[in-house]
Amino acid sequence: MPRYSLDSKDYQRADYTIEVLRLNDRDYLVEARKEAFYNYRARLGEYIKKKETDTPLDQLKPMITALQRMQHPTIWKEMQRQQQFIPELKKLFELAPEALTW
């Protein structure tokens, strides 16, 4: 869905792009984005578990790098941007606020 915070022209452009590319009409695209969300969430949860056991930063960095190299980076950016509105993401990002800058 286009962001509601966009001005009218940008909202129309985003809506048009979604419609022309049929981003929500092809099940495999929707499923790929859903799977990416679950993968990002799982990786962030794994990072938090390691962080909570006082794992040194040099051992956490490969986890961060792996997350940053995952497919569908726009899903990650949207998770960061919308985390305040999704309780499970809000909790994860509260436990790892540094992840908002990755």
Buried (B, 14 or more C-beta within 10 A) or exposed (E): EBEEEEEEEEBEEBEEEBEEEEEEEEEEEEEBBEEBBEBBBEBBBEBBEBBEEEEEEEEBEEBBEEBEEEEBEEBBEBBBEEBEEBEEBEEBBEBBEEBEEB
